[in-house]
Amino acid sequence: MSAPRRVDGPQSTDAARGDLHAEALAAISQACGLIELDGLLRHLVSTWWQLTQSQRVILTVHDDARRVIHAATVDRNGAIRLDEFELTGDSLLPDRLIRVADDSEGSSREDPEQHVHTSLLSLRPVGEVLLWGPRPLPSDLQTHLCQCTADLLIRAVENDCILRQAKLDALGEFAAGAGHEINNPIAAISGRAQLLLRDETDPQRRQHLLTIGAQSLRVRDMIGDTMLFARPPKPDPQQWNLTVIVSEVVSKFEDECSARCLRIAGERASDVPILADRTQLCVVISELLRNAIQASPDGAQIDVETVCETTSDERTWARLTIRDEGPGLSDEAREHLFDPFYSGRQAGRGSGFGLSKCWRIVTNHGGRIDTRESDVGMTLVIHWPTAT
């Protein structure tokens, strides 16, 4: 909402009530035209802030499919911040949300007891609204605003899921067509380069031909990665010990780490039973380790940890954490970290489909992969379904 905040004047109670209802109706009507989730969150949190004249407002919505909570915070100056963090199974998360808001305002912290917490409900818990120092709304308006907010957020989350799947379907169609149309000429280029290489004796020309062949294979692999990302093979999950597989994959990078004096450390539980397609799991671990190694300066340490943990909804997960000492991530880079075509990757971080493939494989197994704030470098965390 771009309108200035309301200021109560000497008008009658009925007139003020009517103006408040009209303002709410206009805001909700405008929200009905917003489909994109982030834009809707910004609009709705601003609407609550305007109508209640609160010092601060936090609005959240649960995304069960991705097991995340989307949160929008507006401060006393009207600045809006968006956050995303793991959905632990709690229906109400005021303490965690208060910490997010406090972090955004630095040393300016209101008394936590002064906030008003309201659950957004439809057929199930949808999210929360937290208000600091609000002006009370008429009960009928409060009820209507809560219901409209919940319904709009449910629609936006569902649309976001549909749009994400539509993008993957479109990418799959493109990759299938492109794979056929591009791989044939690429094979011809690579084959001719190999034929010319057989009889070529000039070192410079041989190097040029080798480059042509290598880059041809790179294009072929990119098309293959696109197809695997869009239409990955169905996993064949079996029971494995995550720690054992991690140790096996780590051992394959020993020579590379030794050459650069890199040390792989971290605590690993002895028994972390998981259900996974072993081949696909090894791809994930290898890509994450490769990303950490490439980003790490010589002589650095990479922590690789495994553990079983139980969330508040009594689900048990295997957690794999990989922490490096390479370049950190900007907020924009963090947001697009798993996007296959994001072009703004930071110096020192890998490019291509590596992390995107990891995201696709993990989510296909019913797990989750995300980043965590680190003082140095980057921390990637995977939650994988256990075998228990």
Backbone torsions as a table, in degrees:
resi	resn	phi	psi	omega
1	MET	NA	134.8	-178.4
2	SER	-104.4	-6.4	-178.4
3	ALA	-69.6	149.8	177.7
4	PRO	-65.8	158.9	-178.7
5	ARG	-68.2	147.4	178.4
6	ARG	-67.3	146.4	171.7
7	VAL	-130.1	120.2	-178.1
8	ASP	-63.4	134.1	177.3
9	GLY	-115.8	-165.6	-176.5
10	PRO	-81.7	11.2	-177.7
11	GLN	-66.8	163.0	-177.5
12	SER	-67.5	161.5	-179.9
13	THR	-61.4	-42.7	-179.7
14	ASP	-63.3	-40.6	180.0
15	ALA	-66.1	-43.1	178.8
16	ALA	-63.0	-40.5	179.3
17	ARG	-63.7	-41.9	179.1
18	GLY	-64.7	-41.0	177.8
19	ASP	-63.4	-39.0	-179.1
20	LEU	-64.9	-43.7	177.6
21	HIS	-63.6	-40.5	-179.7
22	ALA	-65.1	-40.6	178.7
23	GLU	-64.4	-42.2	179.0
24	ALA	-64.7	-42.3	-180.0
25	LEU	-62.2	-42.2	179.6
26	ALA	-63.9	-41.2	-179.2
27	ALA	-66.5	-43.6	179.6
28	ILE	-66.6	-38.6	178.0
29	SER	-61.0	-42.2	177.5
30	GLN	-65.4	-37.8	-179.4
31	ALA	-65.2	-29.6	-178.9
32	CYS	-62.1	-22.8	179.3
33	GLY	-89.2	-1.1	-178.8
34	LEU	-97.1	123.8	-177.8
35	ILE	-104.1	-39.6	-176.5
36	GLU	-69.4	132.7	-170.2
37	LEU	-62.6	-47.4	-177.6
38	ASP	-61.6	-42.4	178.7
39	GLY	-64.0	-39.2	178.9
40	LEU	-67.3	-42.3	177.8
41	LEU	-59.1	-44.2	178.9
42	ARG	-60.3	-44.5	-177.9
43	HIS	-66.5	-45.0	-176.0
44	LEU	-70.0	-39.8	179.3
45	VAL	-66.9	-34.1	175.8
46	SER	-68.3	-35.9	177.9
47	THR	-62.3	-47.6	178.0
48	TRP	-61.3	-40.0	-179.7
49	TRP	-64.1	-42.5	-179.9
50	GLN	-66.8	-47.8	-173.3
51	LEU	-70.3	-36.9	-176.5
52	THR	-95.2	-8.7	-177.6
53	GLN	52.2	40.2	-179.0
54	SER	-76.4	156.9	174.1
55	GLN	-69.9	-32.6	-176.9
56	ARG	-159.6	146.5	-179.4
57	VAL	-137.6	138.5	170.9
58	ILE	-122.2	130.2	177.7
59	LEU	-123.3	132.1	-179.5
60	THR	-129.3	158.9	171.9
61	VAL	-141.5	139.4	-180.0
62	HIS	-87.9	131.2	174.1
63	ASP	-110.5	90.5	-174.2
64	ASP	-64.6	-34.3	-177.7
65	ALA	-63.7	-38.4	-179.7
66	ARG	-98.6	-3.5	-178.9
67	ARG	55.3	47.0	177.1
68	VAL	-133.3	161.9	172.4
69	ILE	-114.8	125.8	173.3
70	HIS	-93.3	128.4	-177.6
71	ALA	-127.8	137.9	174.4
72	ALA	-121.1	130.4	-179.5
73	THR	-121.9	131.1	173.7
74	VAL	-117.7	130.9	-176.9
75	ASP	-94.6	-175.0	-175.3
76	ARG	-63.2	-20.6	-179.6
77	ASN	-95.4	0.3	179.6
78	GLY	88.4	4.0	177.9
79	ALA	-75.3	134.7	-175.5
80	ILE	-111.3	135.6	178.1
81	ARG	-125.6	136.7	176.7
82	LEU	-107.4	137.6	178.3
83	ASP	-134.3	159.3	176.4
84	GLU	-142.2	128.5	178.0
85	PHE	-147.2	171.1	-169.1
86	GLU	-66.9	137.3	173.6
87	LEU	-84.7	114.8	-173.7
88	THR	-92.6	-7.1	-176.1
89	GLY	108.6	-14.7	175.8
90	ASP	-70.6	139.8	175.0
91	SER	-83.7	-26.4	179.8
92	LEU	-124.4	127.7	-176.2
93	LEU	-132.0	47.6	-175.3
94	PRO	-62.1	-39.3	-177.0
95	ASP	-61.6	-45.2	179.7
96	ARG	-64.9	-38.9	-178.8
97	LEU	-69.4	-36.8	177.5
98	ILE	-62.1	-40.5	179.2
99	ARG	-63.8	-39.1	177.4
100	VAL	-60.5	-45.7	-179.0
101	ALA	-66.9	-41.2	178.7
102	ASP	-61.1	-40.3	178.8
103	ASP	-62.6	-35.2	-177.8
104	SER	-73.1	-22.1	-177.4
105	GLU	-107.7	6.6	175.6
106	GLY	62.8	-123.6	-174.0
107	SER	-84.3	-7.1	-179.2
108	SER	-86.6	98.9	-174.0
109	ARG	-126.6	124.0	174.8
110	GLU	-81.4	165.9	176.6
111	ASP	-65.0	121.0	-179.2
112	PRO	-56.9	-25.3	-178.1
113	GLU	-71.7	-15.0	-176.1
114	GLN	-84.3	-8.1	-177.0
115	HIS	-81.7	152.5	177.2
116	VAL	-111.1	126.3	-175.9
117	HIS	-109.0	127.3	179.9
118	THR	-128.8	129.3	176.7
119	SER	-84.5	140.9	174.5
120	LEU	-98.5	118.2	-175.2
121	LEU	-123.2	142.0	167.9
122	SER	-125.5	-114.8	170.7
123	LEU	-81.7	-9.5	180.0
124	ARG	-153.9	168.6	174.5
125	PRO	-61.2	130.9	-176.6
126	VAL	-107.2	-40.9	-176.8
127	GLY	179.2	-159.3	-177.8
128	GLU	-142.5	154.8	168.2
129	VAL	-125.0	127.7	175.2
130	LEU	-117.6	128.3	-176.3
131	LEU	-122.4	133.8	176.1
132	TRP	-107.2	120.3	178.4
133	GLY	60.5	46.1	-175.0
134	PRO	-79.7	154.8	166.7
135	ARG	-82.8	127.1	-178.0
136	PRO	-59.7	138.3	174.6
137	LEU	-95.4	153.0	171.8
138	PRO	-54.4	142.6	-172.9
139	SER	-58.5	-39.5	-179.3
140	ASP	-67.9	-37.2	177.9
141	LEU	-69.0	-40.4	178.1
142	GLN	-59.4	-46.4	-179.6
143	THR	-63.0	-45.5	-178.5
144	HIS	-65.2	-41.0	-178.9
145	LEU	-66.3	-40.6	177.1
146	CYS	-62.1	-45.0	-178.0
147	GLN	-65.6	-44.8	179.4
148	CYS	-64.1	-41.3	178.7
149	THR	-61.1	-45.9	179.7
150	ALA	-61.9	-46.7	-178.2
151	ASP	-63.2	-42.5	-179.3
152	LEU	-66.1	-39.7	-179.6
153	LEU	-69.3	-39.1	176.3
154	ILE	-59.3	-45.6	-180.0
155	ARG	-61.4	-42.4	-178.1
156	ALA	-66.3	-40.9	179.1
157	VAL	-65.1	-42.5	178.2
158	GLU	-63.9	-42.4	178.0
159	ASN	-63.9	-37.3	178.9
160	ASP	-62.8	-41.0	178.3
161	CYS	-66.2	-43.6	179.4
162	ILE	-63.5	-43.4	-179.6
163	LEU	-64.1	-40.5	179.6
164	ARG	-62.7	-42.1	179.2
165	GLN	-69.1	-37.3	178.2
166	ALA	-63.1	-39.0	177.4
167	LYS	-63.2	-41.6	179.0
168	LEU	-65.6	-40.2	178.4
169	ASP	-63.3	-43.8	179.3
170	ALA	-64.2	-39.4	178.0
171	LEU	-64.0	-38.3	178.2
172	GLY	-64.3	-42.8	178.0
173	GLU	-62.9	-43.7	179.3
174	PHE	-62.9	-45.7	-176.5
175	ALA	-64.1	-39.0	-180.0
176	ALA	-63.9	-45.7	178.8
177	GLY	-68.1	-44.6	-178.7
178	ALA	-65.6	-36.6	-179.8
179	GLY	-59.1	-41.8	-179.9
180	HIS	-71.1	-44.4	-174.9
181	GLU	-74.3	-31.8	-175.5
182	ILE	-92.7	-37.0	-175.0
183	ASN	-63.9	-34.2	179.8
184	ASN	-63.0	-53.6	177.2
185	PRO	-65.2	-32.7	177.9
186	ILE	-63.7	-40.6	178.0
187	ALA	-63.5	-38.5	178.8
188	ALA	-65.3	-43.7	179.3
189	ILE	-62.0	-46.7	-179.1
190	SER	-63.5	-42.0	-179.5
191	GLY	-64.4	-43.5	179.4
192	ARG	-65.4	-37.4	178.2
193	ALA	-62.8	-39.3	178.8
194	GLN	-66.3	-38.9	178.7
195	LEU	-64.1	-44.6	179.7
196	LEU	-65.5	-31.8	-177.4
197	LEU	-67.2	-28.8	-177.1
198	ARG	-60.7	-40.0	-173.7
199	ASP	-103.1	-2.4	-177.0
200	GLU	-83.1	131.9	179.9
201	THR	-113.6	-18.4	179.6
202	ASP	-70.0	122.8	-175.8
203	PRO	-58.0	-40.4	-177.8
204	GLN	-68.0	-42.8	178.5
205	ARG	-66.2	-37.8	177.0
206	ARG	-60.7	-40.9	179.0
207	GLN	-64.4	-39.8	177.8
208	HIS	-62.2	-43.2	179.9
209	LEU	-66.3	-39.3	177.0
210	LEU	-62.5	-39.1	178.2
211	THR	-64.5	-42.4	178.2
212	ILE	-59.6	-46.0	179.9
213	GLY	-64.0	-42.6	-178.6
214	ALA	-65.7	-41.9	-179.3
215	GLN	-70.8	-30.9	175.0
216	SER	-63.5	-44.3	178.0
217	LEU	-65.2	-32.9	178.6
218	ARG	-64.8	-42.2	177.2
219	VAL	-62.6	-43.1	178.6
220	ARG	-59.4	-43.7	-179.3
221	ASP	-66.2	-36.5	178.5
222	MET	-63.4	-41.6	176.8
223	ILE	-63.9	-42.3	177.9
224	GLY	-62.7	-40.9	178.0
225	ASP	-63.7	-38.7	178.6
226	THR	-62.2	-43.9	179.7
227	MET	-65.5	-40.8	179.1
228	LEU	-66.9	-36.5	179.1
229	PHE	-67.4	-44.4	-176.5
230	ALA	-74.8	-38.7	-177.6
231	ARG	-134.0	72.6	-177.7
232	PRO	-70.1	152.0	176.3
233	PRO	-64.6	146.6	179.7
234	LYS	-65.2	129.0	-178.2
235	PRO	-67.5	148.3	174.9
236	ASP	-111.1	82.6	-172.2
237	PRO	-71.9	134.0	173.2
238	GLN	-135.9	168.6	-176.9
239	GLN	-82.8	130.1	178.5
240	TRP	-140.1	163.7	172.4
241	ASN	-97.3	111.6	-176.2
242	LEU	-56.2	-41.8	-177.3
243	THR	-61.9	-40.0	179.4
244	VAL	-64.2	-45.4	-179.1
245	ILE	-65.9	-40.6	177.6
246	VAL	-59.1	-44.6	-179.8
247	SER	-62.4	-39.1	178.6
248	GLU	-64.1	-43.0	-179.7
249	VAL	-68.4	-42.0	179.5
250	VAL	-58.0	-39.2	-177.5
251	SER	-62.4	-26.8	-179.9
252	LYS	-71.9	-17.5	-179.4
253	PHE	-102.4	8.3	-175.0
254	GLU	-61.3	-44.1	-178.1
255	ASP	-63.8	-44.0	180.0
256	GLU	-63.2	-40.9	179.3
257	CYS	-67.9	-40.6	-179.9
258	SER	-63.1	-38.7	-178.9
259	ALA	-63.3	-26.2	-178.5
260	ARG	-112.1	11.3	179.0
261	CYS	58.2	35.9	176.4
262	LEU	-88.3	142.3	-179.0
263	ARG	-117.9	126.4	176.0
264	ILE	-101.3	118.9	-176.4
265	ALA	-130.2	-162.8	178.1
266	GLY	112.0	147.8	179.7
267	GLU	-82.2	136.4	178.8
268	ARG	-132.3	125.4	178.1
269	ALA	-63.7	147.5	-175.1
270	SER	-69.9	-33.0	-175.8
271	ASP	-133.4	108.0	177.7
272	VAL	-127.3	85.1	-175.9
273	PRO	-72.9	130.8	179.7
274	ILE	-135.2	162.8	171.3
275	LEU	-107.3	117.1	-175.1
276	ALA	-157.9	154.3	166.8
277	ASP	-78.1	114.7	-170.3
278	ARG	-59.2	-43.7	-178.9
279	THR	-61.0	-45.8	-178.8
280	GLN	-68.7	-36.7	177.5
281	LEU	-62.3	-42.1	178.7
282	CYS	-63.7	-35.2	176.1
283	VAL	-61.4	-44.8	-179.6
284	VAL	-61.2	-50.8	-177.6
285	ILE	-62.7	-41.7	-179.7
286	SER	-63.2	-44.2	-178.9
287	GLU	-64.9	-41.3	-179.6
288	LEU	-67.0	-41.3	177.6
289	LEU	-65.9	-42.3	179.6
290	ARG	-61.8	-41.6	177.9
291	ASN	-61.7	-42.8	-179.8
292	ALA	-67.1	-41.0	-179.3
293	ILE	-66.2	-45.2	-179.5
294	GLN	-63.3	-32.4	-177.1
295	ALA	-84.1	-19.5	-172.9
296	SER	-81.0	139.9	172.9
297	PRO	-73.1	157.1	178.9
298	ASP	-56.7	138.0	178.7
299	GLY	84.5	3.1	-177.1
300	ALA	-82.6	172.3	177.8
301	GLN	-114.1	139.5	174.7
302	ILE	-117.3	122.7	179.3
303	ASP	-94.7	128.2	176.6
304	VAL	-124.7	115.4	-173.7
305	GLU	-126.0	145.0	174.5
306	THR	-131.7	144.4	-180.0
307	VAL	-164.7	154.8	169.9
308	CYS	-97.6	137.2	178.3
309	GLU	-141.8	150.4	179.9
310	THR	-111.0	126.3	179.4
311	THR	-84.9	173.7	-174.7
312	SER	-66.9	-17.7	176.0
313	ASP	-88.4	13.6	175.7
314	GLU	66.9	24.2	173.1
315	ARG	-95.7	139.7	180.0
316	THR	-101.4	131.9	-178.0
317	TRP	-127.3	149.5	167.7
318	ALA	-91.0	129.4	-178.7
319	ARG	-114.4	125.3	174.7
320	LEU	-112.2	124.0	-179.5
321	THR	-120.3	129.3	176.3
322	ILE	-124.7	119.5	-174.3
323	ARG	-123.8	126.8	179.5
324	ASP	-119.7	175.9	-178.4
325	GLU	-115.2	27.4	179.6
326	GLY	-83.1	-163.1	179.2
327	PRO	-62.3	144.2	175.8
328	GLY	-75.5	-175.9	-178.2
329	LEU	-118.3	139.3	170.4
330	SER	-75.3	165.9	179.1
331	ASP	-60.7	-39.7	-179.4
332	GLU	-66.7	-43.9	179.4
333	ALA	-64.5	-37.5	178.7
334	ARG	-64.0	-39.9	-178.5
335	GLU	-64.8	-34.7	-175.4
336	HIS	-106.2	17.3	-171.8
337	LEU	-57.5	-35.9	-175.5
338	PHE	-103.0	10.1	177.3
339	ASP	-79.1	126.8	-174.8
340	PRO	-67.8	-26.6	-175.3
341	PHE	-111.6	15.7	179.2
342	TYR	-70.0	127.2	-173.1
343	SER	-100.7	-1.3	-175.1
344	GLY	-98.7	33.1	-178.0
345	ARG	-66.0	142.9	-175.2
346	GLN	-79.7	154.0	178.0
347	ALA	-59.1	137.1	179.3
348	GLY	92.3	-6.3	178.2
349	ARG	-111.4	149.9	-177.9
350	GLY	-65.6	160.5	177.4
351	SER	-124.2	-177.6	178.0
352	GLY	85.2	-151.8	-170.4
353	PHE	-99.6	7.1	-173.8
354	GLY	-55.4	-59.9	-178.4
355	LEU	-70.7	-30.7	177.6
356	SER	-64.5	-41.5	176.5
357	LYS	-62.3	-40.4	178.7
358	CYS	-59.7	-47.7	180.0
359	TRP	-58.2	-43.4	-177.5
360	ARG	-64.9	-44.8	-178.6
361	ILE	-66.1	-46.2	-178.1
362	VAL	-62.0	-46.6	-178.8
363	THR	-66.7	-32.7	177.0
364	ASN	-66.5	-22.9	176.6
365	HIS	-90.5	2.8	-178.7
366	GLY	83.2	16.2	179.8
367	GLY	-102.7	-166.6	-177.1
368	ARG	-147.7	140.5	175.8
369	ILE	-129.6	133.8	178.3
370	ASP	-154.7	177.7	179.2
371	THR	-107.5	157.9	175.2
372	ARG	-127.1	150.7	178.9
373	GLU	-61.8	135.8	177.6
374	SER	-136.3	145.5	175.7
375	ASP	-65.7	-35.9	-179.9
376	VAL	-134.1	139.5	173.8
377	GLY	70.6	-150.6	-176.9
378	MET	-134.9	143.5	176.0
379	THR	-120.4	121.8	176.1
380	LEU	-109.4	133.9	-176.6
381	VAL	-126.0	130.6	176.3
382	ILE	-115.6	131.5	169.7
383	HIS	-108.3	120.0	-173.9
384	TRP	-119.4	139.7	178.3
385	PRO	-60.1	137.9	179.9
386	THR	-89.5	169.6	179.7
387	ALA	-90.2	2.1	-178.3
388	THR	-105.7	NA	NA
